[in-house]
Amino acid sequence: MSDPIVRKVLLTNDDGLDAPGLAVLEEIANAIAEEVWIAAPVMDASGTGSSVSIHSALRVYEARPRRYGVGGTPSDCVMVALDVLMKESGAPDLVLSGVNRGANLATDSHYSGTMGAAGTAYLMGVPAIALSQAHRHGDVHWDTARKHGEVLVRRLVGDGDWPAGFVPNINFPPVGPEDVTGYEVTEQGSGVLSIGLETRMDPRGKEYHWLRFGRGQVGQSEEADISAIKRGAVSITPIGFDRTDRAGVGMLKKSLGNP
């Protein structure tokens, strides 16, 4: 058994409490932590971003000691865990979110519940890492995240200056663990998000709608997360939470006549 590097870790995700990626993350966590807690949505909460349930009550279900399902979003799970479930035992040293089934790359990460949960932990003062496993046609190489996830978490937490001022967004490529070409520190790629609505009719004759998301084809720099994934590398992108566009500051000052 590997030596732990943190005392306590909290796990969450957006795919739900019974998701296979969460089981992979639990294996990683058991290798790096003395104590593992889990608070995850009871149902799939993909695409919820950083949303929180301010208009409905949050119910918590104990599956077993230190493993809880929360009737809410991934961000809700982190808030409930830190402020209620772990209040007496103390906050975790680290929050791990994932392993998401599917990549969280480029602008898609804005809508990611996986990233939303990690960001919420960061904003609440707990270091966090988001992990996602890219796949093709439903063939998910969980062994890639399983093998390389522990290595990367150990490097980031063991060698990093924690708590860091950002959330590492880790994406594993859609290849077997032996075919990974390396670990690359990347930038968030570009993307044009397309949203479509498919309108249907229910049995009572009332319309309802399904959202459909797509990404337009945009050229990527060699440093982009998408480019690294295409090369078969693991992408690690530091995601910050200051959304100020520095070039935009100067542009607006000029437009408004501000010094």
N, C-alpha and C positions, 0 to 999 in steps of 0.2 A: 504494500500500500504506500502511495506517495505521501510525503510529509505535507501537512496543511500549512498554508501561508497566511490564512486569516482565521479568526476565531469563529465568526458568525457571518453567514451569507443568507440573503433573501432572494428567492427565485420568483419570477413572474413571467407572463407571456401574453400574447393576444389570441392564440389558437385554442385556448381552453385548458382546463385542469387535466384532461385525459389525453392531451396531444402527445404524439411520439417525440416531438422536439423537446418538450419539457422533460420527458424521461431521459433524453440524452443530456440535457443541461443538469439534471440531478446527478448523473454519473460524474460529470465534470466537477460539480460543486462538492460532492462527497470526497473527491480527491484533493481539493484545495482548502477545504474548510473543516473545522471541528464540529460545527453545528449548522444544519441546513433547515431553513424555513421556506415554506412555499405558500404564496397567496396568488391565485390565478382565477381568471373569470370562469364561471361555471359553464359558459357557452362560448363559442367562437366570437371574438370581438375584434376581428381584423378590420382595418380601415378606420378605426375610431380615433386615431391620432392621440392627442393629449386631452381628449374630452373627459369631463367629469360629470357625475350624476347629481346635479344640484336640484333637480325637480322630482326626485324619487328617492325612497329609502333604500339603503344598502343592507342586504341580508348576507350573513356569513354562515357557511356550512363547514363543519369540521369533518374532514375525511379520515384523518388520523392525527395523532399528536404532531403539531408543527406543520400540518398540511391542510390548507383551507381553500375552499371555493368561495368566490365573492360574486354576488349577483350584480355586477357592474362592469365598468371598463377597466383596462389595464392600469390606467392612472388611479382609478378608485382603489384597485387592489393594493397599490403601493401606499396610498394614504391610510387605508384601513390597517394595513400591516404595521406601519411605523407608529401610528397614533393610538392603535387599540391593541392589536394582537401581540405586539412585541413591546408594549409600553413598560411592562413590569420587568421583563428580562433584559431590556436594553436594545438600542438600535443596532442593526447589523453593520459590519465593517464594509460591506460591499453588496450591491444589488446587481444580479445578472438577469437580463431579460431575453427570452427566446427559448430554445433555438427556433426561430420562426421558420415555417414551411414556405419557402420562397424568399427571393432576395428583397432587400430594402435598399435600393440604389437611387442615386440622383434625386430628383424632386419627389419621387415616390415616398421617400422617407418622411416627408411632411405629414403624410396621412397614416403612417405606420403606428399601430398600437404598441408594437414592440419598442419603437423609438420613443413613443409617448410615455411609456412606463419608465424607461431609463431616464428620460428627461425630467420626469416628476421627482424621481429619487434624487437626481442631481440638484434640483431646485430646493429640495427639502434637506440638503446638506449631506447626502450619502453618495459616495462614489458609485458609479454605475457603468455597466458595459452592455451593449446590445449585440446579439448574435443572430445571424440569419443564414439559412442554407439555400442557396440557389438550386434550381432543378430544371430539367427539361422534360416536358411531356409527362409529368407526374412521377418520374423516376428519381426519387430523392436519395442521395448518398449520405445518409445519416452518419455513416462511419467517418466521413470526412470531418464533420463538425466534432464528432466524438474524439477523434485522434488529435486534431490540430487545435481544438478549442481549449483543452487543458493547457497545452504548451503556451498558447497566446495569453491566456489569463494569467498564468504564472509569470510570464515576462512582463506584462503590463503592470500587474500589481506588485510583483517582487522588485522590479527595477524602476518602476515609474515613481513620480513625485505625487503620491496620493495624499489628499484628494486632488485630482487633476481639475483644471478649469474647463474641461470638456468631457463629452461622452464618446468613447471609442465605438464607432459603428462598424462591426466586423461582419463581413459577408464571405461565406465559403463558396468556392466555385462549384459548378455542377459536374464534378469529376470525382473519381475514386480517390481515397486518401493518398495512394501512392503516386497519383498523377498530378498532384498539386505542385506548381512550378516555383512557389516561394510565397513570402509574405511581403506585401507592398503597402506602404503608407500612401494614401491616395487623397484626392480632392473630390468633393461632391460633384458628380457629373451633371450634364445639362439634360433637359428633357422638356418636351411640350406635352402637357397632360391633356388628353382628350376625354371628355365625359359624354356618354350617350345615354339616352333613356329608352328603354324598351317598354312600350305600353301594352298591357294585357287587360283582359276582362275576367273578373271573377265569376263564380257560378250564379251570383245574384245580379249580374249585369252592371257591376260597378268597376270603374277603371282602377288599375293600380300600376305601379311603375317599378322597374328594376334598373338600377344604375349599372352602367358598363364603363369600365376604365380602360384606357389604352395610352400608349406613349408614342408620340410622333418620332420619326427618325431624325435625330440631330447628331451632327458630328461631335465626337468626343475627343478631348485632348488625351495624350498618352498618360497623363497623370490622373485621369478620371477613374472613379471606382468601377464604372462599367467596362472601361478598357482593361483594367487589371483582371476582372472576372473573365473576360474573353480570352485573356492569356493563360487562364487556368490558375491564377494566383489568388491567394486570400487577400481581400481588400480591407484595410483598416483606415477609416476616415474619422478624424477628430471633429466632432460636431459641437459647435459653440452655440450659445444662447443669446448673444448680442446680435440682433437682426438689423442693426444700423447699416445702411449702405453708405460707406465712406465717400464714394464718388458722388452719391446722391446728395450728401450734405453740402458739398461745394456747389453743385448744380442749383439746389434750391436757394442757397444764400445769394447766388448771382441773380436768379430769377426774381427774388423778392427784394433785392437791393440791400440785403444785410451785409455788414462788414465781415 
